[in-house]
Amino acid sequence: MRTWLLALDRRVTNLSLNVACLLLAVISGLGLWQVVARFVLSQPSVWTEEAMRRLLIWCVMLGVVVAFRRGALVSVDLMLRLSRGAWRHALRAVIAVVSLAFLAVLVWFGADLAWRVRFQTFASMELSMAWAYAALPVGAALAMLAVLAQYVDPVNEELENAQ
């Protein structure tokens, strides 16, 4: 079970990282196009700003998956640094449970929100708002997998490199 979980997590985390990086490149390209269209061509683009905002939501939620897996979220880690043995294991379990509970709330309310706005469309595009809000439950569900993998096989890059 552990091997299967870590293999799935490795694939999901790598995919999340690659898609988040691709989205960041697309957002940068759209921002450049917006500047060129507005100031060089004197024809402002009406859809790029809204698209950039929505893509940024997806970029952040996919980036959170990677941050959870690598133990790179901002935290007060003094207790984790000072704890050893059973205390450290118990503290890691508490962190995992609290993280899973928070992410479960995001999945629940994010799915509800995406469902509620499914008939609304973006102002500048004929696209459902549910696509933007779907980033919350999708990213949180993928992050739940990362939290479980982090608990089973801890990778604390931030904690190990902290001074």
Residue pairs with C-beta under 8 A, 6 or more apart in sequence:
2 152
2 153
5 145
5 148
5 149
5 152
6 149
6 152
6 153
8 145
9 69
9 145
9 146
9 148
9 149
12 65
12 142
12 145
12 146
13 65
13 66
13 69
13 146
13 149
16 62
16 63
16 65
16 66
16 142
17 62
17 63
17 65
17 66
19 58
19 62
20 58
20 59
20 62
20 63
20 66
23 55
23 56
23 58
23 59
23 62
24 59
26 55
27 52
27 55
27 56
27 59
30 48
30 51
30 52
30 55
31 48
31 52
33 45
33 48
34 44
34 45
34 48
34 49
34 52
37 43
37 44
37 45
37 48
38 44
38 45
46 124
47 122
47 124
47 125
50 122
50 123
50 124
50 125
51 125
54 122
54 131
54 132
57 132
57 135
57 136
58 132
58 135
58 139
60 135
60 139
61 135
61 136
61 138
61 139
61 140
61 143
62 135
62 139
62 142
64 139
64 140
64 143
65 139
65 142
65 143
65 145
65 146
66 72
66 146
67 73
68 99
68 143
68 146
68 147
68 150
69 146
69 149
69 150
69 155
70 155
70 157
70 158
71 150
71 154
71 155
71 156
71 157
71 158
71 159
72 157
72 158
73 158
75 158
77 158
77 159
77 162
79 91
80 88
80 91
80 92
80 95
80 159
81 159
81 162
83 91
92 151
92 154
93 151
96 147
96 148
96 150
96 151
99 147
100 144
100 147
100 148
103 140
103 141
103 143
103 144
103 147
104 140
104 144
106 136
106 137
106 139
106 140
107 136
107 137
107 140
107 141
107 144
108 137
109 136
110 133
110 134
110 135
110 136
110 137
110 140
111 136
111 137
113 133
113 136
114 130
114 133
114 134
114 136
114 137
115 130
117 128
117 129
117 130
117 133
118 128
118 129
118 130
119 128
120 128
120 129
121 127
121 128
121 129
122 129
122 132
